[in-house]
Amino acid sequence: VKEVNLTKQIDKEVEILVLGEPKLNYSEKKLKILNDYIDRGGNLIIAADRNRQDVMNPLVERFGVEFMNGQVVEYNKGYLQGLVTAEFTPLGKKIAYQFERFAK
């Protein structure tokens, strides 16, 4: 585990970058650093809280996705509604071979 500062290019040794609930908009320079990392094959895990669409969407729009208003909830007897169970679709398993074992 290594802390990364977006004031300079991300080291090539960083294989997975975790963006944990950014609260402020990324500057153009920081977006370029993140996009350079992605362009060279870097992996991201993005964790965002509600109402952070304006911060996260400029980063994820290149993937054809967006953060929307609201929160996903699911009724599961005996569990909080924030616990959401999900399954991969047949199309979803085509995203990466690792997902094949989870698809029905």
C-alpha positions, 0 to 999 in steps of 0.5 A, spaced: 500 500 500 502 506 497 499 513 498 499 517 491 499 524 490 496 527 484 501 532 483 506 528 479 505 522 474 503 515 478 509 510 479 509 505 474 509 500 480 502 502 482 497 496 479 491 498 482 489 505 484 483 506 489 480 513 489 476 513 496 470 518 496 473 524 493 470 531 495 473 536 491 473 537 483 479 534 480 483 540 476 485 539 469 492 537 471 490 531 476 485 529 471 490 528 466 495 524 471 489 520 472 487 519 465 495 517 463 495 512 468 488 509 465 491 509 458 497 505 460 493 500 463 492 502 470 486 499 474 481 503 478 477 502 484 472 508 485 468 509 492 464 515 492 458 517 496 452 520 494 451 527 491 458 526 489 456 526 481 460 533 479 466 530 482 466 523 479 463 524 473 468 527 469 473 521 471 468 516 469 465 519 463 470 516 458 468 509 460 461 511 458 458 511 465 455 516 470 454 517 477 446 518 478 442 522 483 440 517 489 442 511 492 441 503 491 437 500 496 434 493 496 429 489 501 432 483 505 429 481 511 433 481 517 439 486 513 439 493 512 437 496 506 444 498 504 446 491 503 445 490 496 445 483 493 447 483 485 449 478 480 453 478 473 449 478 467 451 474 461 453 480 458 457 482 464 461 476 464 464 478 457 467 484 461 473 480 464 474 473 464 474 473 471 467 474 472 465 468 468 464 464 474 459 469 477 455 469 471 448 465 471 
